[in-house]
Amino acid sequence: MLFRHTTVGVLAKCACSFFYLLMGSSEMKSQTCGSGIGTRALKLSASAICAAVLSACANYAGIHSDKQIAEPQQFEISKSLPAEHGHWPDADWVEQFGDTQLRALIAEALKGSPTLEQARGRVSAAQAFSETAKAATLPRVDANYSLMRQQYSSTAMIPPPYAGSWQTENKGLLRASYDLDLWGKNREALKAAVSQMQASRADEEAVKLALNTAIARTYNELARLYVLRDVALQEVAHREEIDRITAGRIATGLDTQVERKTAQANLAMSRASVAALDGRILTTRYQLAALIGAGPDRGLSIERPALGIGDEVRLPDNLPADLLSRRPDIVAARWRVDAMTHEVKKAKAEFYPDINLSAAIGLDAFGFGRFLSAGSRTASVGPAIHLPIFDAGALRAQLKDRYAEFDYAVAAYNQTLVAVLANVATQLGQIRSSDAQLADAEAAQQAAQSADQLAITQYKAGLANQLTVLNADVTALSADEAVANLKMNRRDQQISLASALGGGYVDTSAEAIHGTDAVAQTNPAVTGR
């Protein structure tokens, strides 16, 4: 169980810290006095104070967490995600579709997308915070100078000749301080900050992957609209032919104006469909322009896509384990678990004595004439010790809060892993379904086109009426649109699968995170003190 400790261990460390300090003081005094009786008395006093501290120190007994991050091996995936000896997507996975314009759009987005700039800004902020945390682990040196004109009280403890007089005090100090950080509070804060920085870097990669995926999918949608527009234009030409045939049949008395008006209405609706698709193409271009961080006019220069089929879809082996380092959102979630692990340790360190060493040297004098003289020198050196004894439960509440955040980070990681596995399985299942549908849809398309041509031929010869022609025409149109949509859907699913597999991302910090406390949840001693 993660983070479990006993009351005895906490209080023992608390008491022993002061015991050693008091024993050190007793030895110094015994050397000064040279008395064995004095030494024994001081040791007895130290023991009494140590016992008092032992009973009064703030402690974190009973506060712990048993949450653990999920491991991919615990999920059953062999049927849904079988090993197919495939390969992981490369960083340039969009090249499989052979469209140079798509690659150019993605490259343009990586340079100027405001969404990506926001993610980069968060990385810079996290890096600056880690640098601040690192500074707390190092010595600090400050220089101070003050000049003060002051009238001293004549009835206080200031002796003549300064009592009641105005004096100008010059004070210059060079001060150095260093927190010994015996219990690692500052070091844990630094580790937590570094983990948060790594999480923000993984977040940046996740934003980049989401941006690339959104551009590719929107670009594929643009390709879909162009194909549907081609189908609509063919339908316009087909219904123009039906209108001409109907006009000829009216002259021979085979049809009436009812059939002619019906043919003209269908023709007008087909032309309206083309206009509607033109509008959707325009708005999709605007969407692409916004995704790459450009103005709407940039979308007007985007040409018709020329996307290919793409590579064969086969899953790589060892999918769940390798996926941990290939999905940036999983990596980010894991770094946040690691960060909260160190935050918990930092909160525990707050229960122990804090010792800060400080030293100062400088000059202090009244007036300017003696400021630089040897007699104006001043110096100080010594430790400052802080031990929380009673704080009305503030430290325990703070530790509980850190544990709650740790539990949340673990749950978020587990949810991310579950969602990723479901996403990969969903995209793969949809691709397999699209492949199965496409063969039947293409067969239906060929049959519908043949029936449509046969109906037109019979309509010209006066062997069929207009209703038969229109029914065959609608069936052929639906079949053409179904095939076009299936092909575009499959490519969209292929894009989504490449994204679900990480889009070529590989975590370069994988070795570092595998050595952290976040992956040692099965060993409670890792977080012990």
Contacts in CASP RR format, 6 or more apart in sequence:
PFRMAT RR
TARGET T0000
AUTHOR 0000-0000-0000
METHOD contacts of the structure
MODEL  1
MLFRHTTVGVLAKCACSFFYLLMGSSEMKSQTCGSGIGTRALKLSASAIC
AAVLSACANYAGIHSDKQIAEPQQFEISKSLPAEHGHWPDADWVEQFGDT
QLRALIAEALKGSPTLEQARGRVSAAQAFSETAKAATLPRVDANYSLMRQ
QYSSTAMIPPPYAGSWQTENKGLLRASYDLDLWGKNREALKAAVSQMQAS
RADEEAVKLALNTAIARTYNELARLYVLRDVALQEVAHREEIDRITAGRI
ATGLDTQVERKTAQANLAMSRASVAALDGRILTTRYQLAALIGAGPDRGL
SIERPALGIGDEVRLPDNLPADLLSRRPDIVAARWRVDAMTHEVKKAKAE
FYPDINLSAAIGLDAFGFGRFLSAGSRTASVGPAIHLPIFDAGALRAQLK
DRYAEFDYAVAAYNQTLVAVLANVATQLGQIRSSDAQLADAEAAQQAAQS
ADQLAITQYKAGLANQLTVLNADVTALSADEAVANLKMNRRDQQISLASA
LGGGYVDTSAEAIHGTDAVAQTNPAVTGR
1 64 0 8 1.000
1 65 0 8 1.000
1 66 0 8 1.000
1 524 0 8 1.000
2 64 0 8 1.000
2 65 0 8 1.000
2 66 0 8 1.000
2 67 0 8 1.000
2 68 0 8 1.000
2 521 0 8 1.000
2 524 0 8 1.000
2 527 0 8 1.000
3 63 0 8 1.000
3 64 0 8 1.000
3 65 0 8 1.000
3 344 0 8 1.000
3 403 0 8 1.000
3 406 0 8 1.000
3 524 0 8 1.000
3 527 0 8 1.000
3 528 0 8 1.000
4 64 0 8 1.000
4 66 0 8 1.000
4 524 0 8 1.000
5 60 0 8 1.000
5 61 0 8 1.000
5 62 0 8 1.000
5 64 0 8 1.000
5 348 0 8 1.000
5 528 0 8 1.000
5 529 0 8 1.000
6 61 0 8 1.000
7 59 0 8 1.000
7 61 0 8 1.000
7 62 0 8 1.000
10 57 0 8 1.000
10 59 0 8 1.000
10 60 0 8 1.000
10 61 0 8 1.000
10 351 0 8 1.000
11 54 0 8 1.000
11 55 0 8 1.000
11 57 0 8 1.000
11 59 0 8 1.000
12 54 0 8 1.000
13 352 0 8 1.000
13 529 0 8 1.000
14 53 0 8 1.000
14 54 0 8 1.000
14 57 0 8 1.000
14 58 0 8 1.000
14 59 0 8 1.000
14 351 0 8 1.000
14 352 0 8 1.000
14 353 0 8 1.000
14 387 0 8 1.000
15 50 0 8 1.000
15 51 0 8 1.000
15 53 0 8 1.000
15 54 0 8 1.000
15 57 0 8 1.000
16 50 0 8 1.000
17 182 0 8 1.000
17 352 0 8 1.000
17 353 0 8 1.000
17 387 0 8 1.000
18 49 0 8 1.000
18 50 0 8 1.000
18 53 0 8 1.000
18 353 0 8 1.000
18 387 0 8 1.000
19 46 0 8 1.000
19 47 0 8 1.000
19 50 0 8 1.000
21 385 0 8 1.000
22 42 0 8 1.000
22 45 0 8 1.000
22 46 0 8 1.000
22 49 0 8 1.000
22 50 0 8 1.000
23 43 0 8 1.000
23 46 0 8 1.000
25 42 0 8 1.000
25 46 0 8 1.000
26 39 0 8 1.000
26 42 0 8 1.000
26 43 0 8 1.000
26 45 0 8 1.000
26 46 0 8 1.000
27 39 0 8 1.000
29 38 0 8 1.000
29 39 0 8 1.000
29 42 0 8 1.000
30 36 0 8 1.000
30 38 0 8 1.000
30 39 0 8 1.000
30 42 0 8 1.000
53 387 0 8 1.000
53 389 0 8 1.000
56 389 0 8 1.000
56 390 0 8 1.000
57 351 0 8 1.000
57 387 0 8 1.000
57 388 0 8 1.000
57 389 0 8 1.000
58 351 0 8 1.000
58 388 0 8 1.000
58 389 0 8 1.000
58 390 0 8 1.000
58 391 0 8 1.000
58 393 0 8 1.000
58 395 0 8 1.000
58 396 0 8 1.000
59 351 0 8 1.000
60 348 0 8 1.000
60 351 0 8 1.000
60 395 0 8 1.000
60 396 0 8 1.000
60 399 0 8 1.000
63 396 0 8 1.000
63 399 0 8 1.000
63 400 0 8 1.000
63 403 0 8 1.000
64 403 0 8 1.000
65 344 0 8 1.000
65 403 0 8 1.000
65 406 0 8 1.000
65 407 0 8 1.000
67 406 0 8 1.000
67 407 0 8 1.000
67 410 0 8 1.000
67 411 0 8 1.000
67 521 0 8 1.000
68 410 0 8 1.000
68 521 0 8 1.000
68 522 0 8 1.000
69 334 0 8 1.000
69 337 0 8 1.000
69 410 0 8 1.000
69 413 0 8 1.000
69 414 0 8 1.000
69 518 0 8 1.000
69 519 0 8 1.000
69 521 0 8 1.000
70 413 0 8 1.000
70 414 0 8 1.000
70 417 0 8 1.000
70 418 0 8 1.000
72 320 0 8 1.000
72 321 0 8 1.000
72 323 0 8 1.000
72 324 0 8 1.000
72 417 0 8 1.000
72 421 0 8 1.000
73 320 0 8 1.000
73 321 0 8 1.000
75 320 0 8 1.000
75 418 0 8 1.000
75 421 0 8 1.000
77 319 0 8 1.000
77 320 0 8 1.000
77 421 0 8 1.000
77 425 0 8 1.000
80 425 0 8 1.000
80 428 0 8 1.000
81 315 0 8 1.000
81 319 0 8 1.000
81 320 0 8 1.000
81 421 0 8 1.000
81 424 0 8 1.000
81 425 0 8 1.000
81 428 0 8 1.000
82 315 0 8 1.000
83 315 0 8 1.000
83 316 0 8 1.000
83 317 0 8 1.000
83 318 0 8 1.000
83 319 0 8 1.000
84 314 0 8 1.000
84 315 0 8 1.000
84 316 0 8 1.000
84 317 0 8 1.000
85 314 0 8 1.000
85 316 0 8 1.000
85 317 0 8 1.000
86 314 0 8 1.000
86 315 0 8 1.000
86 316 0 8 1.000
86 317 0 8 1.000
87 314 0 8 1.000
87 316 0 8 1.000
88 316 0 8 1.000
88 322 0 8 1.000
88 326 0 8 1.000
88 501 0 8 1.000
88 502 0 8 1.000
88 504 0 8 1.000
89 498 0 8 1.000
89 501 0 8 1.000
89 502 0 8 1.000
89 503 0 8 1.000
89 504 0 8 1.000
90 503 0 8 1.000
90 504 0 8 1.000
91 503 0 8 1.000
91 504 0 8 1.000
91 505 0 8 1.000
92 103 0 8 1.000
93 498 0 8 1.000
93 503 0 8 1.000
93 504 0 8 1.000
94 102 0 8 1.000
94 103 0 8 1.000
94 106 0 8 1.000
94 212 0 8 1.000
94 216 0 8 1.000
95 103 0 8 1.000
96 310 0 8 1.000
96 311 0 8 1.000
97 307 0 8 1.000
97 308 0 8 1.000
97 309 0 8 1.000
97 310 0 8 1.000
97 491 0 8 1.000
98 306 0 8 1.000
98 307 0 8 1.000
98 308 0 8 1.000
98 310 0 8 1.000
99 219 0 8 1.000
99 305 0 8 1.000
99 306 0 8 1.000
99 307 0 8 1.000
99 308 0 8 1.000
101 302 0 8 1.000
101 303 0 8 1.000
101 305 0 8 1.000
101 306 0 8 1.000
102 215 0 8 1.000
102 216 0 8 1.000
102 219 0 8 1.000
102 305 0 8 1.000
102 307 0 8 1.000
105 215 0 8 1.000
105 219 0 8 1.000
105 288 0 8 1.000
105 292 0 8 1.000
105 302 0 8 1.000
106 212 0 8 1.000
106 215 0 8 1.000
106 216 0 8 1.000
108 292 0 8 1.000
108 294 0 8 1.000
109 116 0 8 1.000
109 211 0 8 1.000
109 212 0 8 1.000
109 215 0 8 1.000
109 291 0 8 1.000
109 292 0 8 1.000
109 293 0 8 1.000
110 116 0 8 1.000
110 208 0 8 1.000
110 211 0 8 1.000
112 292 0 8 1.000
112 293 0 8 1.000
113 211 0 8 1.000
113 291 0 8 1.000
113 292 0 8 1.000
113 293 0 8 1.000
114 293 0 8 1.000
115 207 0 8 1.000
115 211 0 8 1.000
116 204 0 8 1.000
116 207 0 8 1.000
116 208 0 8 1.000
116 211 0 8 1.000
118 207 0 8 1.000
119 200 0 8 1.000
119 203 0 8 1.000
119 204 0 8 1.000
119 207 0 8 1.000
119 208 0 8 1.000
120 204 0 8 1.000
122 200 0 8 1.000
122 203 0 8 1.000
122 204 0 8 1.000
123 197 0 8 1.000
123 200 0 8 1.000
123 201 0 8 1.000
123 203 0 8 1.000
123 204 0 8 1.000
125 200 0 8 1.000
126 193 0 8 1.000
126 196 0 8 1.000
126 197 0 8 1.000
126 199 0 8 1.000
126 200 0 8 1.000
126 201 0 8 1.000
127 197 0 8 1.000
129 193 0 8 1.000
129 196 0 8 1.000
129 197 0 8 1.000
130 190 0 8 1.000
130 193 0 8 1.000
130 194 0 8 1.000
130 196 0 8 1.000
130 197 0 8 1.000
132 193 0 8 1.000
133 186 0 8 1.000
133 189 0 8 1.000
133 190 0 8 1.000
133 192 0 8 1.000
133 193 0 8 1.000
133 194 0 8 1.000
134 190 0 8 1.000
134 193 0 8 1.000
136 179 0 8 1.000
136 186 0 8 1.000
136 189 0 8 1.000
136 190 0 8 1.000
137 179 0 8 1.000
137 181 0 8 1.000
137 186 0 8 1.000
137 187 0 8 1.000
137 190 0 8 1.000
138 178 0 8 1.000
139 176 0 8 1.000
139 177 0 8 1.000
139 178 0 8 1.000
140 176 0 8 1.000
140 177 0 8 1.000
140 178 0 8 1.000
141 174 0 8 1.000
141 175 0 8 1.000
141 176 0 8 1.000
142 174 0 8 1.000
142 175 0 8 1.000
142 176 0 8 1.000
143 172 0 8 1.000
143 173 0 8 1.000
143 174 0 8 1.000
143 175 0 8 1.000
144 171 0 8 1.000
144 172 0 8 1.000
144 173 0 8 1.000
144 175 0 8 1.000
145 170 0 8 1.000
145 171 0 8 1.000
145 172 0 8 1.000
145 173 0 8 1.000
146 169 0 8 1.000
146 170 0 8 1.000
146 171 0 8 1.000
146 172 0 8 1.000
147 168 0 8 1.000
147 169 0 8 1.000
147 170 0 8 1.000
147 171 0 8 1.000
148 168 0 8 1.000
148 169 0 8 1.000
148 171 0 8 1.000
149 166 0 8 1.000
149 167 0 8 1.000
149 168 0 8 1.000
149 169 0 8 1.000
150 166 0 8 1.000
150 167 0 8 1.000
150 168 0 8 1.000
150 169 0 8 1.000
151 164 0 8 1.000
151 165 0 8 1.000
151 166 0 8 1.000
151 167 0 8 1.000
152 158 0 8 1.000
152 162 0 8 1.000
152 163 0 8 1.000
152 164 0 8 1.000
152 165 0 8 1.000
152 167 0 8 1.000
153 163 0 8 1.000
153 164 0 8 1.000
154 163 0 8 1.000
154 164 0 8 1.000
155 163 0 8 1.000
156 163 0 8 1.000
158 164 0 8 1.000
162 366 0 8 1.000
167 366 0 8 1.000
167 367 0 8 1.000
168 366 0 8 1.000
168 367 0 8 1.000
168 368 0 8 1.000
169 364 0 8 1.000
169 365 0 8 1.000
169 366 0 8 1.000
169 367 0 8 1.000
170 363 0 8 1.000
170 364 0 8 1.000
170 365 0 8 1.000
170 366 0 8 1.000
170 367 0 8 1.000
170 368 0 8 1.000
170 371 0 8 1.000
171 363 0 8 1.000
171 364 0 8 1.000
172 362 0 8 1.000
172 363 0 8 1.000
172 364 0 8 1.000
173 360 0 8 1.000
173 361 0 8 1.000
173 362 0 8 1.000
173 378 0 8 1.000
174 360 0 8 1.000
174 361 0 8 1.000
174 362 0 8 1.000
175 358 0 8 1.000
175 359 0 8 1.000
175 360 0 8 1.000
176 358 0 8 1.000
176 359 0 8 1.000
176 360 0 8 1.000
177 356 0 8 1.000
177 357 0 8 1.000
177 358 0 8 1.000
177 359 0 8 1.000
178 356 0 8 1.000
178 357 0 8 1.000
178 358 0 8 1.000
179 186 0 8 1.000
179 354 0 8 1.000
179 355 0 8 1.000
179 356 0 8 1.000
180 355 0 8 1.000
180 356 0 8 1.000
180 357 0 8 1.000
181 187 0 8 1.000
182 352 0 8 1.000
182 353 0 8 1.000
182 355 0 8 1.000
183 348 0 8 1.000
183 349 0 8 1.000
183 352 0 8 1.000
183 353 0 8 1.000
183 529 0 8 1.000
184 345 0 8 1.000
184 346 0 8 1.000
184 349 0 8 1.000
185 346 0 8 1.000
185 349 0 8 1.000
185 350 0 8 1.000
185 354 0 8 1.000
188 342 0 8 1.000
188 343 0 8 1.000
188 345 0 8 1.000
188 346 0 8 1.000
188 349 0 8 1.000
189 342 0 8 1.000
189 346 0 8 1.000
191 339 0 8 1.000
191 342 0 8 1.000
192 339 0 8 1.000
192 340 0 8 1.000
192 342 0 8 1.000
192 343 0 8 1.000
192 346 0 8 1.000
193 339 0 8 1.000
195 335 0 8 1.000
195 336 0 8 1.000
195 338 0 8 1.000
195 339 0 8 1.000
195 342 0 8 1.000
195 516 0 8 1.000
196 335 0 8 1.000
196 336 0 8 1.000
196 339 0 8 1.000
198 331 0 8 1.000
198 335 0 8 1.000
198 509 0 8 1.000
198 512 0 8 1.000
198 513 0 8 1.000
199 331 0 8 1.000
199 332 0 8 1.000
199 333 0 8 1.000
199 335 0 8 1.000
199 336 0 8 1.000
199 339 0 8 1.000
200 332 0 8 1.000
201 509 0 8 1.000
202 328 0 8 1.000
202 329 0 8 1.000
202 331 0 8 1.000
202 332 0 8 1.000
202 335 0 8 1.000
202 507 0 8 1.000
203 328 0 8 1.000
203 329 0 8 1.000
203 332 0 8 1.000
205 328 0 8 1.000
205 331 0 8 1.000
205 505 0 8 1.000
206 328 0 8 1.000
206 329 0 8 1.000
206 332 0 8 1.000
209 328 0 8 1.000
209 499 0 8 1.000
209 502 0 8 1.000
209 503 0 8 1.000
209 505 0 8 1.000
210 499 0 8 1.000
211 291 0 8 1.000
212 499 0 8 1.000
212 503 0 8 1.000
213 495 0 8 1.000
213 496 0 8 1.000
213 498 0 8 1.000
213 499 0 8 1.000
214 291 0 8 1.000
215 288 0 8 1.000
215 291 0 8 1.000
215 292 0 8 1.000
216 495 0 8 1.000
217 492 0 8 1.000
217 495 0 8 1.000
217 496 0 8 1.000
218 284 0 8 1.000
218 287 0 8 1.000
218 288 0 8 1.000
218 291 0 8 1.000
219 288 0 8 1.000
219 305 0 8 1.000
219 307 0 8 1.000
220 305 0 8 1.000
220 307 0 8 1.000
220 488 0 8 1.000
220 491 0 8 1.000
220 492 0 8 1.000
220 495 0 8 1.000
221 284 0 8 1.000
221 488 0 8 1.000
221 492 0 8 1.000
222 281 0 8 1.000
222 284 0 8 1.000
222 285 0 8 1.000
222 288 0 8 1.000
222 302 0 8 1.000
222 304 0 8 1.000
222 305 0 8 1.000
223 304 0 8 1.000
223 305 0 8 1.000
223 307 0 8 1.000
223 488 0 8 1.000
223 491 0 8 1.000
224 484 0 8 1.000
224 485 0 8 1.000
224 488 0 8 1.000
225 277 0 8 1.000
225 280 0 8 1.000
225 281 0 8 1.000
225 284 0 8 1.000
226 281 0 8 1.000
226 304 0 8 1.000
226 305 0 8 1.000
227 484 0 8 1.000
227 487 0 8 1.000
227 488 0 8 1.000
228 277 0 8 1.000
228 481 0 8 1.000
228 484 0 8 1.000
228 485 0 8 1.000
229 274 0 8 1.000
229 277 0 8 1.000
229 278 0 8 1.000
229 281 0 8 1.000
231 477 0 8 1.000
231 480 0 8 1.000
231 481 0 8 1.000
231 484 0 8 1.000
232 270 0 8 1.000
232 273 0 8 1.000
232 274 0 8 1.000
232 277 0 8 1.000
233 274 0 8 1.000
234 480 0 8 1.000
235 270 0 8 1.000
235 273 0 8 1.000
235 473 0 8 1.000
235 477 0 8 1.000
236 267 0 8 1.000
236 270 0 8 1.000
236 271 0 8 1.000
236 274 0 8 1.000
238 452 0 8 1.000
238 473 0 8 1.000
239 263 0 8 1.000
239 266 0 8 1.000
239 267 0 8 1.000
239 270 0 8 1.000
239 473 0 8 1.000
240 267 0 8 1.000
241 456 0 8 1.000
242 263 0 8 1.000
242 266 0 8 1.000
242 267 0 8 1.000
242 456 0 8 1.000
242 459 0 8 1.000
242 466 0 8 1.000
242 469 0 8 1.000
242 470 0 8 1.000
242 473 0 8 1.000
243 260 0 8 1.000
243 263 0 8 1.000
243 264 0 8 1.000
243 267 0 8 1.000
245 456 0 8 1.000
245 459 0 8 1.000
245 460 0 8 1.000
246 255 0 8 1.000
246 259 0 8 1.000
246 260 0 8 1.000
246 263 0 8 1.000
246 466 0 8 1.000
247 260 0 8 1.000
248 255 0 8 1.000
249 255 0 8 1.000
249 259 0 8 1.000
249 459 0 8 1.000
249 462 0 8 1.000
250 256 0 8 1.000
250 257 0 8 1.000
250 259 0 8 1.000
250 260 0 8 1.000
254 462 0 8 1.000
255 466 0 8 1.000
259 466 0 8 1.000
262 466 0 8 1.000
262 470 0 8 1.000
263 466 0 8 1.000
266 470 0 8 1.000
266 473 0 8 1.000
285 299 0 8 1.000
285 300 0 8 1.000
285 302 0 8 1.000
286 296 0 8 1.000
286 299 0 8 1.000
288 299 0 8 1.000
288 302 0 8 1.000
289 295 0 8 1.000
289 296 0 8 1.000
289 297 0 8 1.000
289 298 0 8 1.000
289 299 0 8 1.000
289 302 0 8 1.000
290 296 0 8 1.000
292 298 0 8 1.000
307 491 0 8 1.000
308 491 0 8 1.000
309 491 0 8 1.000
310 491 0 8 1.000
310 494 0 8 1.000
313 428 0 8 1.000
313 431 0 8 1.000
313 494 0 8 1.000
313 497 0 8 1.000
315 424 0 8 1.000
315 428 0 8 1.000
316 322 0 8 1.000
316 501 0 8 1.000
319 424 0 8 1.000
320 421 0 8 1.000
323 330 0 8 1.000
323 420 0 8 1.000
323 421 0 8 1.000
323 424 0 8 1.000
323 501 0 8 1.000
323 502 0 8 1.000
324 330 0 8 1.000
324 331 0 8 1.000
324 334 0 8 1.000
324 417 0 8 1.000
325 331 0 8 1.000
325 506 0 8 1.000
325 507 0 8 1.000
325 510 0 8 1.000
326 501 0 8 1.000
326 502 0 8 1.000
326 503 0 8 1.000
326 504 0 8 1.000
326 505 0 8 1.000
326 506 0 8 1.000
326 507 0 8 1.000
327 416 0 8 1.000
327 420 0 8 1.000
327 501 0 8 1.000
327 502 0 8 1.000
327 505 0 8 1.000
328 502 0 8 1.000
328 505 0 8 1.000
328 507 0 8 1.000
329 416 0 8 1.000
329 420 0 8 1.000
330 413 0 8 1.000
330 416 0 8 1.000
330 417 0 8 1.000
330 420 0 8 1.000
331 507 0 8 1.000
331 509 0 8 1.000
331 510 0 8 1.000
331 513 0 8 1.000
333 409 0 8 1.000
333 412 0 8 1.000
333 413 0 8 1.000
333 416 0 8 1.000
333 417 0 8 1.000
334 413 0 8 1.000
334 513 0 8 1.000
334 518 0 8 1.000
334 519 0 8 1.000
335 509 0 8 1.000
335 513 0 8 1.000
335 518 0 8 1.000
336 409 0 8 1.000
336 412 0 8 1.000
336 413 0 8 1.000
337 406 0 8 1.000
337 409 0 8 1.000
337 410 0 8 1.000
337 413 0 8 1.000
337 518 0 8 1.000
338 513 0 8 1.000
338 516 0 8 1.000
338 517 0 8 1.000
338 518 0 8 1.000
339 409 0 8 1.000
340 402 0 8 1.000
340 405 0 8 1.000
340 406 0 8 1.000
340 409 0 8 1.000
341 406 0 8 1.000
341 516 0 8 1.000
341 517 0 8 1.000
341 518 0 8 1.000
341 527 0 8 1.000
342 517 0 8 1.000
343 402 0 8 1.000
343 405 0 8 1.000
343 406 0 8 1.000
344 399 0 8 1.000
344 402 0 8 1.000
344 403 0 8 1.000
344 406 0 8 1.000
344 527 0 8 1.000
345 517 0 8 1.000
345 527 0 8 1.000
346 402 0 8 1.000
347 395 0 8 1.000
347 398 0 8 1.000
347 399 0 8 1.000
347 402 0 8 1.000
348 399 0 8 1.000
348 529 0 8 1.000
349 529 0 8 1.000
350 388 0 8 1.000
350 395 0 8 1.000
350 398 0 8 1.000
350 399 0 8 1.000
351 388 0 8 1.000
351 395 0 8 1.000
352 387 0 8 1.000
353 385 0 8 1.000
353 386 0 8 1.000
353 387 0 8 1.000
354 385 0 8 1.000
354 386 0 8 1.000
354 387 0 8 1.000
355 383 0 8 1.000
355 384 0 8 1.000
355 385 0 8 1.000
355 386 0 8 1.000
356 383 0 8 1.000
356 384 0 8 1.000
356 385 0 8 1.000
356 386 0 8 1.000
357 381 0 8 1.000
357 382 0 8 1.000
357 383 0 8 1.000
357 384 0 8 1.000
358 380 0 8 1.000
358 381 0 8 1.000
358 382 0 8 1.000
358 383 0 8 1.000
358 384 0 8 1.000
359 379 0 8 1.000
359 380 0 8 1.000
359 381 0 8 1.000
359 382 0 8 1.000
360 378 0 8 1.000
360 379 0 8 1.000
360 380 0 8 1.000
360 381 0 8 1.000
361 377 0 8 1.000
361 378 0 8 1.000
361 379 0 8 1.000
362 377 0 8 1.000
362 378 0 8 1.000
362 379 0 8 1.000
363 371 0 8 1.000
363 372 0 8 1.000
363 376 0 8 1.000
363 377 0 8 1.000
363 378 0 8 1.000
364 376 0 8 1.000
364 378 0 8 1.000
365 371 0 8 1.000
365 373 0 8 1.000
365 375 0 8 1.000
365 376 0 8 1.000
370 376 0 8 1.000
388 395 0 8 1.000
420 500 0 8 1.000
423 496 0 8 1.000
423 500 0 8 1.000
424 497 0 8 1.000
424 500 0 8 1.000
424 501 0 8 1.000
427 493 0 8 1.000
427 496 0 8 1.000
427 497 0 8 1.000
427 500 0 8 1.000
428 497 0 8 1.000
430 489 0 8 1.000
430 493 0 8 1.000
431 490 0 8 1.000
431 493 0 8 1.000
431 494 0 8 1.000
431 497 0 8 1.000
434 486 0 8 1.000
434 489 0 8 1.000
434 490 0 8 1.000
434 493 0 8 1.000
435 490 0 8 1.000
437 486 0 8 1.000
438 483 0 8 1.000
438 486 0 8 1.000
438 487 0 8 1.000
438 490 0 8 1.000
441 479 0 8 1.000
441 482 0 8 1.000
441 483 0 8 1.000
441 486 0 8 1.000
442 483 0 8 1.000
444 479 0 8 1.000
444 482 0 8 1.000
445 476 0 8 1.000
445 479 0 8 1.000
445 480 0 8 1.000
445 482 0 8 1.000
445 483 0 8 1.000
447 479 0 8 1.000
448 472 0 8 1.000
448 475 0 8 1.000
448 476 0 8 1.000
448 478 0 8 1.000
448 479 0 8 1.000
448 480 0 8 1.000
449 476 0 8 1.000
449 479 0 8 1.000
449 480 0 8 1.000
451 472 0 8 1.000
451 475 0 8 1.000
451 476 0 8 1.000
452 472 0 8 1.000
452 473 0 8 1.000
452 475 0 8 1.000
452 476 0 8 1.000
454 472 0 8 1.000
455 464 0 8 1.000
455 468 0 8 1.000
455 469 0 8 1.000
455 471 0 8 1.000
455 472 0 8 1.000
455 473 0 8 1.000
456 469 0 8 1.000
456 472 0 8 1.000
458 464 0 8 1.000
458 468 0 8 1.000
459 465 0 8 1.000
459 466 0 8 1.000
459 468 0 8 1.000
459 469 0 8 1.000
507 513 0 8 1.000
513 519 0 8 1.000
517 526 0 8 1.000
517 527 0 8 1.000
520 526 0 8 1.000
520 527 0 8 1.000
END
